[in-house]
Amino acid sequence: MKGRESGMPEEAYWNRFFDVEAALDVLLGPPGVSGHALEFGCGYGTFTLPAARRISGSLRALDIEPALVAEVKRKAGAEGINNVHAELRDFVADGSGVKSASLAHAMIYNLLHLDHPVALLREAHRVLSPGATLSVIHWRSDIPTPRGPSLAIRPTPEQCREWMAAAGLQAIESVDLQMCCPFHFGLLARR
Ligand SMILES: C[S@@+](CC[C@H](N)C(=O)[O-])C[C@H]1O[C@@H](n2cnc3c(N)ncnc32)[C@H](O)[C@@H]1O
């Protein structure tokens, strides 16, 4: 089931909201990721392709929209990025299909307003190796933003922290995205 209010605006408009490389410096850390990774809801691949360059293993990128999956595959091919595996999959209905405790990193960006966020976070927890990291970003609700889901369903950082803890994630910390994504907050957590 597609997450509520998870459709994408026109790509150029979406891209305006993120300094992706600077955000990934914070979210993946300056050394990048040693091992395999997973992105839930990759959209246009805004973060997928830049992240893949920082990941030593493969990056599995899931989305429910065939056109978006095809676009991520096309871009990866065009840019010669061989470690992106974009896959058409409904992770709400079918899970991620990833082996338990197999990943070094998982990404959930602009998605935690879906109906059952703890279930998604539990799936992220399941696939991460012990000590591996989850990164989350979402639209802020404490300032006006030009885009983002309705405020009624837009989670605060505190709400996300509670959900992450309920899913079993640990060492939950806020990261500062003010300089690169001023309309977003970021969180990291470990399995
Ligand atoms: C708001 S977009 C964010 C895209 C990307 N994470 C980013 O920040 O640029 C959410 C994405 O999740 C996808 N999505 C929503 N529900 C899904 C589901 N149940 N399974 C797989 N993908 C889903 C949508 O198609 C959309 O591409």
The ligand as an SDF file (V2000), in Angstrom:
LIG
                    3D

 27 29  0  0  0  0  0  0  0  0999 V2000
    7.9880   11.6680   -0.6060 C   0  0  0  0  0  0  0  0  0  0  0  0
    8.8030   10.5050   -1.6120 S   0  0  0  0  0  0  0  0  0  0  0  0
   10.4870   10.5740   -1.0160 C   0  0  0  0  0  0  0  0  0  0  0  0
   11.4700   10.0150   -2.0080 C   0  0  0  0  0  0  0  0  0  0  0  0
   12.9330    9.9970   -1.5070 C   0  0  0  0  0  0  0  0  0  0  0  0
   13.0540    9.2320   -0.2880 N   0  0  0  0  0  0  0  0  0  0  0  0
   13.4360   11.3970   -1.3040 C   0  0  0  0  0  0  0  0  0  0  0  0
   13.4660   11.8610   -0.1520 O   0  0  0  0  0  0  0  0  0  0  0  0
   13.7910   12.0640   -2.2980 O   0  0  0  0  0  0  0  0  0  0  0  0
    8.2500    8.9350   -0.9680 C   0  0  0  0  0  0  0  0  0  0  0  0
    8.5190    7.7730   -1.9100 C   0  0  0  0  0  0  0  0  0  0  0  0
    8.0920    6.5420   -1.2860 O   0  0  0  0  0  0  0  0  0  0  0  0
    7.4230    5.7480   -2.2350 C   0  0  0  0  0  0  0  0  0  0  0  0
    6.5190    4.8420   -1.5130 N   0  0  0  0  0  0  0  0  0  0  0  0
    5.4090    5.1870   -0.8240 C   0  0  0  0  0  0  0  0  0  0  0  0
    4.8300    4.0970   -0.3080 N   0  0  0  0  0  0  0  0  0  0  0  0
    5.5790    3.0370   -0.6770 C   0  0  0  0  0  0  0  0  0  0  0  0
    5.4750    1.6280   -0.4630 C   0  0  0  0  0  0  0  0  0  0  0  0
    4.4710    1.1150    0.2490 N   0  0  0  0  0  0  0  0  0  0  0  0
    6.4300    0.8200   -0.9880 N   0  0  0  0  0  0  0  0  0  0  0  0
    7.4600    1.3510   -1.7250 C   0  0  0  0  0  0  0  0  0  0  0  0
    7.6020    2.6780   -1.9640 N   0  0  0  0  0  0  0  0  0  0  0  0
    6.6800    3.5090   -1.4460 C   0  0  0  0  0  0  0  0  0  0  0  0
    6.7320    6.7440   -3.1410 C   0  0  0  0  0  0  0  0  0  0  0  0
    6.4170    6.1960   -4.3960 O   0  0  0  0  0  0  0  0  0  0  0  0
    7.7520    7.8790   -3.2160 C   0  0  0  0  0  0  0  0  0  0  0  0
    8.6330    7.7140   -4.3010 O   0  0  0  0  0  0  0  0  0  0  0  0
  1  2  1  0
  2  3  1  0
  2 10  1  0
  3  4  1  0
  4  5  1  0
  5  6  1  0
  5  7  1  0
  7  8  2  0
  7  9  1  0
 10 11  1  0
 11 12  1  0
 11 26  1  0
 12 13  1  0
 13 14  1  0
 13 24  1  0
 14 15  1  0
 14 23  1  0
 15 16  2  0
 16 17  1  0
 17 18  1  0
 17 23  2  0
 18 19  1  0
 18 20  2  0
 20 21  1  0
 21 22  2  0
 22 23  1  0
 24 25  1  0
 24 26  1  0
 26 27  1  0
M  CHG  2   2   1   9  -1
M  END
$$$$
